[in-house]
Amino acid sequence: MFRVAWRSLKTDARGWGKYILGKEEAKEYVKQLNDLFPEITHWFEADLTPLNVSGHRCSYGDMTFIPARSPVSSPEAS
């Protein structure tokens, strides 16, 4: 997911939206915003928050699976 971030060239105020956009959608939105508001710089950012799945079991597609802590970590992929 991606979000749009911005910075005012006049006041240096900054802000950002929520990670709700696809990459192409964010790219187009940034282009439109930069054209409409030249005094504000817009760009898009990817959500790079890593998932912490260490110590959890995996359902491998079982739709009835309920997540639960595992006493041991999953084996390393080979």
TIPA-508336 format. One record per residue: residue number from 1; residue in one letter; chain; y, x, z of N, C-alpha, C in turn. Coordinates in Angstrom, 2 decimals, always signed. Example, Ala and Ser with C-alpha at 12.3 -4.5 7.8 and 13.67 -1.06 7.14 Angstrom:
nr,rest,kette,n.c2,n.c1,n.c3,ca.c2,ca.c1,ca.c3,c.c2,c.c1,c.c3
1,A,A,-5.69,+13.19,+7.80,-4.50,+12.30,+7.80,-3.30,+13.20,+7.80
2,S,A,-2.25,+12.85,+7.08,-1.06,+13.67,+7.14,+0.03,+12.90,+7.87
This chain:
nr,rest,kette,n.c2,n.c1,n.c3,ca.c2,ca.c1,ca.c3,c.c2,c.c1,c.c3
1,M,A,-1.17,+0.84,+0.00,+0.00,+0.00,+0.00,+1.25,+0.89,+0.00
2,F,A,+2.34,+0.32,-0.49,+3.59,+1.06,-0.60,+4.74,+0.23,-0.03
3,R,A,+5.81,+0.92,+0.34,+7.02,+0.25,+0.80,+8.23,+0.89,+0.12
4,V,A,+9.33,+0.16,+0.12,+10.59,+0.68,-0.41,+11.43,+1.17,+0.76
5,A,A,+11.98,+2.36,+0.62,+12.89,+2.92,+1.61,+14.24,+3.14,+0.93
6,W,A,+15.30,+3.25,+1.71,+16.62,+3.40,+1.13,+17.54,+4.21,+2.03
7,R,A,+18.62,+4.75,+1.41,+19.66,+5.47,+2.14,+20.98,+5.22,+1.45
8,S,A,+21.99,+4.84,+2.23,+23.33,+4.62,+1.71,+24.00,+5.96,+1.46
9,L,A,+24.56,+6.14,+0.26,+25.27,+7.38,-0.05,+26.63,+7.43,+0.62
10,K,A,+27.16,+6.27,+1.03,+28.48,+6.21,+1.67,+28.40,+6.41,+3.18
11,T,A,+27.43,+5.77,+3.82,+27.38,+5.79,+5.29,+26.18,+6.55,+5.86
12,D,A,+25.25,+6.93,+5.02,+24.01,+7.60,+5.41,+23.09,+6.69,+6.23
13,A,A,+23.38,+5.37,+6.24,+22.47,+4.42,+6.89,+21.15,+4.42,+6.14
14,R,A,+20.06,+4.23,+6.86,+18.73,+4.27,+6.26,+17.89,+3.09,+6.71
15,G,A,+16.89,+2.77,+5.93,+15.99,+1.69,+6.30,+14.78,+1.67,+5.39
16,W,A,+13.86,+0.75,+5.66,+12.65,+0.64,+4.87,+12.05,-0.74,+5.09
17,G,A,+11.19,-1.11,+4.16,+10.49,-2.38,+4.25,+9.09,-2.18,+4.80
18,K,A,+8.27,-3.20,+4.62,+6.88,-3.16,+5.09,+5.98,-2.67,+3.97
19,Y,A,+4.83,-2.15,+4.33,+3.84,-1.69,+3.35,+3.10,-2.91,+2.78
20,I,A,+3.71,-3.55,+1.79,+3.12,-4.76,+1.21,+3.05,-4.72,-0.31
21,L,A,+3.52,-3.65,-0.93,+3.61,-3.59,-2.39,+2.54,-2.69,-2.99
22,G,A,+2.10,-3.04,-4.19,+1.26,-2.14,-4.98,+2.14,-1.05,-5.57
23,K,A,+1.55,+0.02,-6.09,+2.33,+1.17,-6.58,+3.24,+0.79,-7.74
24,E,A,+2.70,+0.11,-8.74,+3.51,-0.26,-9.91,+4.62,-1.24,-9.53
25,E,A,+4.31,-2.17,-8.64,+5.30,-3.13,-8.18,+6.43,-2.41,-7.43
26,A,A,+6.08,-1.47,-6.57,+7.09,-0.70,-5.82,+7.94,+0.13,-6.76
27,K,A,+7.32,+0.76,-7.75,+8.04,+1.58,-8.71,+9.08,+0.75,-9.48
28,E,A,+8.68,-0.42,-9.94,+9.59,-1.30,-10.68,+10.71,-1.82,-9.78
29,Y,A,+10.37,-2.18,-8.57,+11.35,-2.69,-7.61,+12.41,-1.63,-7.31
30,V,A,+11.99,-0.38,-7.12,+12.91,+0.73,-6.85,+13.86,+0.91,-8.04
31,K,A,+13.34,+0.86,-9.25,+14.17,+1.01,-10.44,+15.22,-0.09,-10.49
32,Q,A,+14.83,-1.32,-10.24,+15.77,-2.44,-10.26,+16.83,-2.29,-9.17
33,L,A,+16.42,-1.92,-7.97,+17.37,-1.77,-6.86,+18.36,-0.64,-7.12
34,N,A,+17.89,+0.48,-7.67,+18.79,+1.59,-7.96,+19.78,+1.22,-9.06
35,D,A,+19.38,+0.40,-10.02,+20.30,-0.07,-11.06,+21.33,-1.04,-10.50
36,L,A,+20.88,-1.94,-9.61,+21.79,-2.95,-9.04,+22.75,-2.37,-7.99
37,F,A,+22.28,-1.39,-7.23,+23.06,-0.84,-6.12,+23.15,+0.68,-6.24
38,P,A,+24.02,+1.19,-7.13,+24.09,+2.64,-7.34,+24.59,+3.43,-6.13
39,E,A,+25.23,+2.76,-5.17,+25.71,+3.45,-3.97,+24.61,+3.61,-2.91
40,I,A,+23.42,+3.11,-3.22,+22.27,+3.23,-2.32,+21.10,+3.85,-3.09
41,T,A,+20.50,+4.86,-2.52,+19.32,+5.48,-3.13,+18.08,+4.80,-2.59
42,H,A,+17.22,+4.36,-3.49,+15.94,+3.72,-3.11,+14.79,+4.58,-3.61
43,W,A,+13.69,+4.57,-2.89,+12.46,+5.23,-3.31,+11.30,+4.48,-2.68
44,F,A,+10.07,+4.80,-3.11,+8.92,+4.14,-2.50,+8.04,+5.17,-1.83
45,E,A,+7.36,+4.72,-0.79,+6.51,+5.58,+0.03,+5.14,+4.95,+0.18
46,A,A,+4.12,+5.78,+0.19,+2.74,+5.32,+0.41,+2.43,+5.30,+1.90
47,D,A,+1.61,+4.35,+2.30,+1.12,+4.29,+3.67,-0.02,+5.28,+3.78
48,L,A,+0.22,+6.39,+4.46,-0.79,+7.44,+4.57,-1.39,+7.51,+5.97
49,T,A,-1.33,+6.40,+6.69,-1.90,+6.36,+8.03,-3.42,+6.54,+7.93
50,P,A,-3.96,+7.61,+8.50,-5.40,+7.81,+8.42,-6.17,+6.81,+9.29
51,L,A,-7.32,+6.42,+8.82,-8.18,+5.54,+9.61,-9.01,+6.38,+10.57
52,N,A,-9.07,+5.97,+11.81,-9.88,+6.66,+12.80,-11.19,+5.90,+12.94
53,V,A,-12.20,+6.31,+12.19,-13.49,+5.62,+12.22,-14.56,+6.43,+12.96
54,S,A,-14.16,+7.52,+13.57,-15.11,+8.34,+14.30,-15.70,+7.53,+15.46
55,G,A,-17.00,+7.54,+15.57,-17.65,+6.85,+16.67,-17.89,+5.37,+16.42
56,H,A,-17.74,+4.91,+15.19,-17.97,+3.50,+14.87,-19.15,+3.37,+13.90
57,R,A,-19.86,+2.27,+14.01,-20.95,+1.98,+13.09,-20.40,+1.35,+11.82
58,C,A,-21.14,+1.41,+10.75,-20.74,+0.80,+9.48,-21.74,-0.28,+9.11
59,S,A,-21.25,-1.38,+8.53,-22.13,-2.50,+8.21,-22.77,-2.39,+6.84
60,Y,A,-22.23,-1.55,+5.96,-22.74,-1.42,+4.59,-22.85,-2.78,+3.89
61,G,A,-21.81,-3.62,+4.05,-21.76,-4.86,+3.31,-22.29,-6.08,+4.04
62,D,A,-22.79,-5.92,+5.24,-23.29,-7.07,+6.00,-22.08,-7.88,+6.48
63,M,A,-21.87,-9.07,+5.91,-20.69,-9.87,+6.21,-20.72,-10.48,+7.62
64,T,A,-21.86,-10.39,+8.31,-21.94,-10.90,+9.67,-21.67,-9.81,+10.71
65,F,A,-21.38,-8.62,+10.24,-21.18,-7.48,+11.13,-19.97,-7.68,+12.05
66,I,A,-20.13,-7.33,+13.31,-19.04,-7.35,+14.27,-18.83,-5.91,+14.73
67,P,A,-17.62,-5.34,+14.55,-17.39,-3.94,+14.91,-17.65,-3.69,+16.39
68,A,A,-18.22,-2.54,+16.67,-18.49,-2.15,+18.05,-18.45,-0.64,+18.17
69,R,A,-18.02,-0.13,+19.30,-18.03,+1.31,+19.54,-19.47,+1.80,+19.56
70,S,A,-19.67,+2.96,+18.98,-20.99,+3.57,+18.94,-21.03,+4.72,+19.93
71,P,A,-22.14,+4.94,+20.60,-22.22,+6.05,+21.55,-22.19,+7.42,+20.87
72,V,A,-22.50,+7.46,+19.58,-22.47,+8.73,+18.84,-21.71,+8.52,+17.55
73,S,A,-21.10,+9.60,+17.04,-20.37,+9.53,+15.78,-21.35,+9.40,+14.62
74,S,A,-20.87,+8.85,+13.52,-21.67,+8.75,+12.31,-21.97,+10.15,+11.79
75,P,A,-23.13,+10.34,+11.14,-23.45,+11.66,+10.60,-22.50,+12.03,+9.48
76,E,A,-22.29,+13.31,+9.30,-21.42,+13.82,+8.22,-22.10,+13.51,+6.88
77,A,A,-21.26,+13.16,+5.88,-21.77,+12.93,+4.53,-22.18,+14.26,+3.92
78,S,A,-23.26,+14.23,+3.16,-23.71,+15.48,+2.55,-23.38,+15.53,+1.09
